[in-house]
């Protein structure tokens, strides 16, 4: 169900890279997220937080890109073939496909906690970050198991590896997609239902999944690319500009910024989520209709980053809270603050990439291979059973 599209994988890889930068900023330049200038280390932080420059560290926008991409990738083969078995196969594998790598990432964090290699708390009085220390609590094996296999996927839990807060959305969003396309994916009535679901999830992360399915439907159903009218350079430019504008909606109060016009009085409405999802939708629509962008994001190194993107997402936070924090702590009395952050990042990044490569090779890829093989065997067995049942029925009818 999830056949690779290199340029979409490439975009996912770039988004995962931004998430890594985001967490460096969250620890070392927290004012860009908290809007508190008293904890600012440099003047650029205020400017960066209130302008499209924040795309470089806007991890929430990157997460919204993940969700829209999931909606597209999990449904595009169904719309190409209209075969239910594709959906059943993907649904059967989905929980374990997410949970096994997530569990392995938590094991890494758990081991780091057990050996006392969590240094984030040592530097908080210098960096002034208010982000909770994931290594603060005493590690418990039972807690690790329940958090990973249950809370992470059903209650938005995130203990020990906070980036896993997205896994509940990924799992439930996936099954929202599967149910939608199985029930109405062949019928024209699905288009009014898109409007209904989009309205229902308007300021929810689940909006991203529905918009991704809509893009997949428009591009792939009946062999007709209904997005072809967007295949003009000026249209792509407009989509990208508005996508970046909405996607860079700031973490800080938008009042007095170029984003203030986007906010109106509406109690309980999350403009932060809505605009990030909308921006992600526009960027991916542009990518789906522009060959230059596709060639760029499908290039060798960006595509490779996409291949390891899930692994990169899962392991980086633990490395930042251990190795990066340790290096910064060791050098904080010897080199200036900004230089310390740059050097710590430069030393840590190859470690994160190397660990992500190994994690992909020995965990993520192996998980995909195992689940794919198991799925194929199960459906082959089901087909044989059906064939055998049909043969027996035919034989019984002849003898009667």
QUIKA-V802935 format. One record per helix or strand. SS is the DSSP state (h for helix, s for strand). FROM is the first residue (numbers start at 0). LEN is the number of residues. Records with the same first field share a line. If there is no record, write none. Layout:
SS=FROM-LEN, FROM-LEN
//
This chain:
h=5-23, 30-4, 36-3, 43-6, 51-5, 58-15, 75-6, 83-31, 119-8, 140-14, 161-23, 189-11, 205-18, 227-3, 232-15, 259-3, 270-18, 290-7, 299-8, 308-23, 336-63
//
